[in-house]
Amino acid sequence: MKKIMLALGAFTLAGAMGGCAYHAGPADYHAYEARGEQSVRFGVVEQVRDVRIQPYNTGVGSTTGAFVGGIAGSNVGGGTGQVVGAIGGALIGSILGYNIEKQANELPGIEVTVLLDSGKYISVVQEATEGFRAGDRVRVLGGHNSTRVTH
């Protein structure tokens, strides 16, 4: 019972840590972007499409899942059965942990297609923290290997 409680505690901690991932919307900047120059272009939104932004795999979910699954699986049977249970539990836990982390950190996003005043079309994918509609006049900010669309 003690091992199960430890496993549940570790799993809960992993879930809580997954919620600490940094989400960067159009109004969020990294410290290295402060006081840096950005180019500003103007244009009109042509199209907006909903997308899902897939998170980076940190390995926390998979590792925690393997740990918890290994502990839970080792409680199955006795002798050789414990070893087999631990290995099976670690594999299944790793897969489950990876998927839980991925779903917890997936972000709603938008793909904004803009017709710039220069006549050039661009498309920018960013978090869906600001609403855009076709015909909106927007600014496109670019610099430091990132581009964002704002009103």
Residue pairs with C-beta under 8 A, 6 or more apart in sequence:
3 71
3 72
3 74
3 75
4 71
4 72
4 75
6 71
7 67
7 68
7 71
7 72
8 68
10 64
10 67
10 68
11 64
11 65
11 68
11 97
13 64
14 60
14 61
14 64
14 65
14 68
14 97
14 101
15 100
15 104
17 60
18 60
18 61
18 100
18 101
18 104
18 105
19 104
21 55
21 58
21 105
23 107
23 127
24 30
24 127
25 126
25 127
25 129
25 130
26 126
26 127
26 129
26 130
26 148
26 149
26 150
27 129
27 130
27 150
30 144
32 144
33 143
33 144
33 146
36 143
36 144
37 143
38 141
38 142
38 143
38 144
39 141
39 142
39 143
40 139
40 140
40 141
41 116
41 117
41 118
41 139
41 140
41 142
42 116
42 117
42 137
42 138
42 139
42 140
43 114
43 115
43 116
43 117
43 122
43 137
43 138
43 140
44 114
44 115
44 135
44 136
44 137
44 138
45 112
45 113
45 114
45 132
45 133
45 134
45 135
45 136
45 138
45 149
46 113
46 114
46 115
46 121
46 134
47 112
47 113
47 134
48 110
48 111
48 112
48 113
48 132
48 133
48 134
49 110
49 111
49 113
50 108
50 109
50 110
50 111
50 128
51 109
51 110
51 111
51 125
52 106
52 107
52 108
52 109
53 106
53 107
53 108
53 109
53 125
53 127
54 102
54 106
55 101
55 102
55 105
55 106
55 107
57 98
57 101
57 102
58 101
60 97
60 101
61 97
61 98
61 99
61 100
61 101
61 102
61 104
62 94
62 95
62 97
62 98
62 101
63 94
63 97
64 97
65 93
65 94
65 95
65 96
65 97
65 98
65 100
66 90
66 91
66 93
66 94
66 97
67 90
67 93
68 93
68 97
69 88
69 89
69 90
69 91
69 92
69 93
69 94
69 96
69 97
70 86
70 87
70 89
70 90
70 93
71 86
71 89
72 89
72 93
73 85
73 86
73 87
73 88
73 89
73 90
73 92
73 93
74 82
74 83
74 85
74 86
74 89
75 82
75 85
76 82
76 85
76 89
77 84
77 85
107 127
107 128
108 127
108 128
109 125
109 126
109 127
109 128
110 125
110 126
110 127
110 128
110 132
111 123
111 124
111 125
112 123
112 124
112 125
112 126
112 132
112 138
112 149
113 121
113 122
113 123
114 121
114 122
114 123
114 124
114 138
114 140
114 149
115 121
116 122
116 140
122 140
122 147
124 140
124 147
124 148
124 149
126 148
126 149
130 149
130 150
130 151
132 138
132 149
132 151
136 151
137 151
138 149
138 150
138 151
139 149
139 150
139 151
140 147
140 148
140 149
141 147
141 148
141 149
141 150
142 148
